[in-house]
């Protein structure tokens, strides 16, 4: 039986040297990673039925083919070895460093999310939504392109496995490959992976159509190959006589591409013009146009079939000259002309230009070791992220996907933008977000201190709407807070509900601090009058039933707690007041305002009452009063278990209470607790909070607890919201209940 110890021993033992195609010894780190993983992966099987070690070898080989650094190929082994380690992050960090550990953990997490999305039992109408989630997860992990490249290579290796073993590939896996991974490889310009994933996925998802196109290609193969070999030889000789050094090669036939072209343009197979195709690779751009001129001189060009992707590159950076000419027999032949650098990019895409951290000062993939190395790395990352964002937009607007599925409370991609920090980290914002929204998303304190911003290096007003792909840099002061103007909707400083809540929270805390200061001053003056300055404020607060002194100061500062109660506590003990005496503990009022029949009216200013925190009553709840020692009358809901227990122990302390009339303006706000149980996911807290915000309910407190389980995790949340009428709460709880993943929402 394999153990972690045996893996660690293997990584330090003498290693059998791996030989590349050229016979050169691979990087030592790659060797050590394979030796580390081998005892863990041997005889292990992946959920696709593949041998784990064979799969890891295949992924490493694919990564090598697209020019990945040896350190990244090493990660291919560590990712799969992590499934068999009790503490994968800790062990990989210790053996290979934090960079590899981060890559392993992110990739494993992405694999788990993909499996869950693919294996979920959903209806036909929800399959597009599952595919979207996989795309979103790939986008979320795009800050490290290595994760994306590992997933592309892994998917291609899995498809190769099903092809070689002649096993039936699961329909969901083939569909996901064709709808997610092939377009992703295309957006990143990795044609070498893109075309093979498309052909293999097409072969498994539409076997009859695949066989039909393959049959058409094979039917004319001998005739076509003889003619193409002659054309290549003559073209290379002609160019050599013209003084142009060129490499002429046949272009591989892409079955899925041929089928798409036939379907998209309603063509017969004989009308597809790129079945016969050659590629000419030269040294520089002038040579490209020289070759084009020579080809058009020697052969008749087909009208309307010329594309200059050098002057106007494709969205993924692809560059080449494309033309279609007639050969000596009058057959159409596509000719692609490009430089060696363009060819490398076409084959490997952004993978050929990604600067890995492991490259260090030596440089990698064209990045120099000069002083501007970090700047080049940042620009390379931005270029990749822009392609990934464009890839997501491709899907959002694709005709084939139809309308994007949308869960309750979920915003469509068009309502989101993605911008960069100066370090090229990606930040997701709501559409129309401003630099202040950006600052609050990065960090709450940065938002409070934000005073200026640069967008793509240019100073802009703080209410400037941002756009995807921009780089935002915030200027902040050392200390300070937000401006009240930011909450003015007409000025347009804030778009995000979350940012607005943070600004309101800052001013609420400021007002609370001022209230506490007033209360402290009043209590301290009272202690001076009573000659009790030696009394500890914390002890006094606890004796009055408060957890800390600031809680006492706050209610005193709001004039919600009578100082006479403190006086009674400081003076010799007296008998517990009767109900009528409690009512008398209020500031003088006119006879018209006096309560009738010994019934205490809750909500009338200055009466000595407090709302119990255990049940948080609010109009029109049926309530009862309990005369406490030193804290007046505590108001409970009559169905409160604590109130029922108090009534049993001391029924003589009960007092009849009613809600007072609401004020003409403003109205009283009462805090209530809402309990929510839901399946844990990203964005859950935001979605629930937005329901309260849209219904104009102020959230004054949130407590969350999350427990991981077999289903992914369960979250319990307690929201404290302020309401004027508890009858409105039922409507809001219904909206919360409709949020994706919410299992129950009820008042505490």
FENNORNOR-V874291 format. One record per residue. SS is DSSP state (h for helix, s for strand, l for the rest). Layout:
<<SS> <SS>>
This chain:
<<l> <l> <l> <h> <h> <h> <h> <h> <h> <h> <h> <h> <l> <l> <l> <l> <l> <l> <s> <l> <l> <l> <l> <l> <s> <l> <l> <h> <h> <h> <h> <h> <h> <h> <h> <h> <h> <h> <h> <h> <h> <l> <l> <l> <s> <l> <l> <l> <l> <l> <s> <h> <h> <h> <h> <h> <h> <h> <h> <h> <h> <h> <h> <h> <h> <l> <l> <l> <l> <h> <h> <h> <h> <h> <h> <h> <h> <h> <h> <h> <h> <h> <h> <h> <l> <l> <l> <h> <h> <h> <h> <h> <h> <h> <h> <h> <l> <h> <h> <h> <h> <h> <h> <h> <h> <h> <h> <h> <h> <h> <h> <h> <h> <h> <h> <h> <h> <h> <h> <l> <l> <l> <l> <h> <h> <h> <h> <h> <h> <h> <h> <h> <h> <h> <h> <h> <h> <h> <h> <h> <l> <l> <l> <l> <h> <h> <h> <h> <h> <h> <h> <h> <h> <h> <h> <h> <h> <h> <h> <h> <h> <h> <h> <h> <h> <l> <l> <l> <l> <l> <h> <h> <h> <h> <h> <h> <h> <h> <h> <h> <h> <h> <h> <h> <h> <h> <h> <l> <l> <l> <h> <h> <h> <h> <h> <h> <h> <h> <h> <h> <h> <h> <h> <h> <h> <l> <h> <h> <h> <h> <h> <h> <h> <h> <h> <h> <h> <h> <h> <l> <h> <h> <h> <h> <h> <h> <h> <h> <h> <h> <h> <h> <h> <h> <h> <h> <h> <h> <h> <h> <h> <l> <l> <l> <l> <l> <s> <s> <s> <s> <l> <l> <l> <l> <h> <h> <h> <h> <h> <h> <h> <h> <h> <h> <h> <l> <l> <l> <h> <h> <h> <l> <l> <l> <l> <l> <s> <s> <s> <s> <s> <s> <l> <l> <h> <h> <h> <h> <h> <h> <h> <h> <h> <h> <h> <h> <h> <h> <l> <s> <s> <l> <l> <l> <l> <l> <s> <s> <l> <l> <l> <l> <l> <l> <l> <l> <l> <l> <l> <l> <s> <s> <s> <s> <s> <s> <l> <l> <l> <l> <l> <s> <s> <s> <s> <s> <s> <s> <s> <h> <h> <h> <h> <h> <h> <h> <h> <h> <h> <h> <h> <h> <l> <l> <l> <l> <h> <h> <h> <h> <h> <h> <l> <l> <l> <l> <l> <l> <l> <l> <l> <l> <h> <h> <h> <h> <h> <h> <h> <h> <h> <h> <h> <h> <h> <h> <h> <h> <h> <h> <h> <h> <h> <h> <h> <h> <l> <l> <l> <l> <l> <l> <l> <l> <l> <l> <l> <l> <l> <l> <l> <l> <h> <h> <h> <s> <s> <s> <s> <s> <l> <l> <l> <l> <l> <s> <s> <s> <s> <s> <l> <l> <l> <l> <h> <h> <h> <h> <h> <h> <h> <h> <l> <h> <h> <h> <h> <h> <h> <s> <s> <s> <s> <s> <s> <l> <l> <s> <s> <s> <l> <l> <l> <l> <l> <l> <l> <l> <l> <l> <s> <s> <s> <s> <s> <s> <l> <l> <l> <l> <l> <l> <l> <h> <h> <h> <h> <l> <h> <h> <h> <l> <l> <l> <l> <l> <h> <h> <h> <h> <h> <h> <h> <h> <h> <h> <h> <h> <h> <h> <h> <h> <h> <h> <h> <h> <h> <h> <h> <h> <h> <h> <h> <h> <h> <h> <h> <h> <h> <h> <l> <l> <l> <l> <l> <l> <h> <h> <h> <h> <h> <h> <h> <l> <l> <l> <l> <l> <h> <h> <h> <h> <h> <h> <h> <h> <h> <l> <l> <l> <l> <l> <h> <h> <h> <h> <h> <h> <h> <h> <l> <l> <l> <l> <l> <l> <l> <l> <h> <h> <h> <h> <h> <h> <l> <l> <l> <l> <l> <l> <h> <h> <h> <l> <l> <l> <l> <l> <l> <s> <s> <s> <l> <l> <l> <l> <l> <l> <s> <s> <s> <l> <l> <l> <l> <l> <l> <l> <l> <l> <l> <l> <s> <s> <s> <s> <s> <l> <l> <l> <l> <l> <s> <s> <s> <s> <s> <l> <l> <l> <h> <h> <h> <h> <h> <h> <h> <h> <h> <l> <h> <h> <h> <s> <s> <l> <s> <s> <s> <l> <l> <l> <l> <l> <l> <l> <l> <l> <l> <s> <s> <s> <s> <s> <s> <s> <s> <s> <s> <l> <l> <l> <l> <h> <h> <h> <h> <h> <h> <h> <h> <h> <h> <h> <l> <l> <l> <s> <s> <s> <s> <s> <s> <s> <s> <s> <s> <l> <l> <l> <l> <l> <l> <s> <s> <s> <s> <s> <s> <s> <s> <s> <s> <l> <l> <h> <h> <h> <h> <h> <h> <h> <h> <h> <h> <h> <h> <l> <l> <l> <l> <s> <s> <s> <s> <s> <s> <l>>
